[in-house]
């Protein structure tokens, strides 16, 4: 049941990010490599307002589905917003910081999956 819940959360977050025109949305299945979460979702926005709007939409859509955010970091600066949903961690970056932190490289042991695979 827990895995199914994290998949639902990941799908909702992906769609919420896509609705706000997020670029390069990646879903990384980290279940096999970390106890932190089942999935990371990483996305980019072009400016502070878009990054915040993307985070707002994720929070709103997941909240409506009954998944309140546990913790949010970095919202005011909006160069990297981290949203913790327990089994799902959402990272919303501006383009510059996404390149700098390169989470895809750090978590390369995880499996990149498509929205269809959820």
C-alpha positions as CSV (number, residue, x, y, z in Angstrom):
1,X,0.0,0.0,0.0
2,X,2.8,2.4,0.9
3,X,4.4,2.1,-2.6
4,X,1.1,2.7,-4.3
5,X,0.7,5.9,-2.2
6,X,4.1,7.2,-3.2
7,X,3.3,6.5,-6.8
8,X,0.1,8.5,-6.6
9,X,1.9,11.3,-4.9
10,X,4.7,11.3,-7.5
11,X,2.1,11.4,-10.4
12,X,0.2,14.3,-8.8
13,X,3.4,16.2,-8.2
14,X,4.6,15.6,-11.8
15,X,1.3,16.8,-13.2
16,X,1.2,19.9,-10.9
17,X,4.7,20.8,-12.1
18,X,3.8,20.3,-15.7
19,X,0.7,22.5,-15.3
20,X,3.0,25.4,-14.4
21,X,5.3,24.7,-17.4
22,X,8.2,23.2,-15.5
23,X,11.1,22.3,-17.7
24,X,13.0,19.0,-17.6
25,X,10.9,17.2,-15.0
26,X,12.7,14.0,-13.8
27,X,11.4,11.3,-11.7
28,X,14.0,9.2,-9.9
29,X,13.1,6.0,-8.2
30,X,15.5,5.9,-5.2
31,X,13.7,3.2,-3.2
32,X,16.5,0.7,-3.8
33,X,19.3,3.1,-2.9
34,X,18.0,5.2,0.0
35,X,15.8,5.1,3.0
36,X,15.0,8.8,2.5
37,X,12.1,8.3,0.2
38,X,10.8,6.2,-2.7
39,X,10.9,9.0,-5.3
40,X,12.7,12.3,-6.1
41,X,11.1,14.6,-8.5
42,X,13.4,17.3,-9.9
43,X,12.1,20.2,-12.1
44,X,13.3,23.6,-13.2
45,X,11.7,27.0,-13.6
46,X,13.0,30.0,-15.4
47,X,12.6,32.6,-12.7
48,X,11.7,33.1,-9.0
49,X,8.0,33.6,-9.7
50,X,7.7,30.5,-11.8
51,X,9.6,28.4,-9.3
52,X,7.3,29.5,-6.4
53,X,4.2,29.0,-8.6
54,X,5.4,25.4,-9.3
55,X,5.9,24.7,-5.6
56,X,2.6,26.3,-4.7
57,X,0.8,24.1,-7.3
58,X,2.5,20.9,-6.0
59,X,1.5,21.8,-2.5
60,X,-2.1,22.6,-3.5
61,X,-2.7,19.5,-5.6
62,X,-1.1,17.1,-3.1
63,X,-3.0,18.7,-0.2
64,X,-6.3,18.4,-2.0
65,X,-5.5,14.6,-2.4
66,X,-4.8,14.4,1.3
67,X,-1.0,14.5,1.3
68,X,0.1,17.6,3.4
69,X,3.7,18.7,3.0
70,X,5.8,17.8,6.0
71,X,8.4,20.4,5.4
72,X,9.4,23.0,2.8
73,X,12.8,24.6,2.6
74,X,14.1,27.5,0.4
75,X,10.7,29.0,-0.6
76,X,11.6,32.6,-0.1
77,X,14.8,32.6,-2.0
78,X,13.3,30.2,-4.7
79,X,16.5,29.1,-6.2
80,X,16.0,25.6,-4.8
81,X,12.7,24.7,-3.1
82,X,12.7,21.3,-1.4
83,X,9.4,19.8,-0.4
84,X,9.3,16.8,1.8
85,X,6.3,14.5,1.6
86,X,7.9,11.5,3.3
87,X,8.0,8.9,0.5
88,X,8.3,11.7,-2.1
89,X,10.8,14.6,-2.2
90,X,10.2,17.3,-4.7
91,X,13.1,19.6,-5.7
92,X,12.1,22.7,-7.7
93,X,15.2,24.7,-9.0
94,X,15.9,27.7,-11.0
95,X,18.1,26.6,-14.0
96,X,21.4,27.9,-12.6
97,X,21.1,26.1,-9.3
98,X,19.9,22.9,-10.9
99,X,23.1,22.8,-13.0
100,X,25.2,23.7,-9.9
101,X,23.8,21.0,-7.5
102,X,23.3,18.4,-10.2
103,X,21.2,16.0,-8.2
104,X,20.7,13.7,-11.1
105,X,24.5,13.0,-10.9
106,X,24.5,12.6,-7.2
107,X,21.5,10.2,-7.3
108,X,22.6,8.4,-10.5
109,X,22.2,5.0,-8.7
110,X,18.5,5.7,-8.6
111,X,16.4,4.7,-11.6
112,X,15.1,7.4,-13.9
113,X,11.5,6.6,-14.7
114,X,8.9,8.1,-16.9
115,X,5.5,9.4,-15.9
116,X,4.0,6.4,-17.8
117,X,6.0,4.0,-15.6
118,X,4.2,5.3,-12.5
